[in-house]
Amino acid sequence: MTRTALFPWTSRGTALCGVLLLLTLQGIAVGVAPGRLRLFLSGVLIGASAAGLLLALLLARSGRGTARPAAPGEDDTQWFSARSLDGFPMEQVRPLLLSPGAPGLNRLYTAWVFATHGHDPQWIAHHLDLSTPTARLLVTAARHHTAPDRRPQ
């Protein structure tokens, strides 16, 4: 027989239970501590709790800012459509593919898609582990290929 949970655990629920457990343990520690250490222990625990809360808020805030908002009328399906590789400079890239230690063709295709969506050569080279001249070649070709009405903002 399959058993289902009435209230499935979420990450927020787990974090809340962890915080409540930590507060309970802190209360027990202060209650059990000798009288002369209670004030010191209370200060240390309050300081540690405040630092943990500040760190959690900073991490939550920085996690929200990583996603790029979609432009009006733009969705993820436009990044990888049947026409994503139109204009790919295969003749200029072919010597790179035949050289020793060459990047894979799929990585170059991915770099092309990023280039057609307005990423600069340094960003592409850093995130896809390509040489800067290779990324610059793809970005230049993408700028020449992109029509004025499709040019990224």
DAHU-V924629 format. One record per run of one state. SS is the DSSP state (@ for helix, = for strand, . for the rest). FROM is the first residue (numbers start at 1). LEN is the number of residues. If there is no record, write none. Layout:
BEGIN
SS:FROM:LEN  SS:FROM:LEN
END
This chain:
BEGIN
.:1:10  @:11:22  .:33:2  @:35:30  .:65:11  @:76:3  .:79:11  @:90:9  .:99:6  @:105:12  .:117:4  @:121:8  .:129:3  @:132:14  .:146:8
END
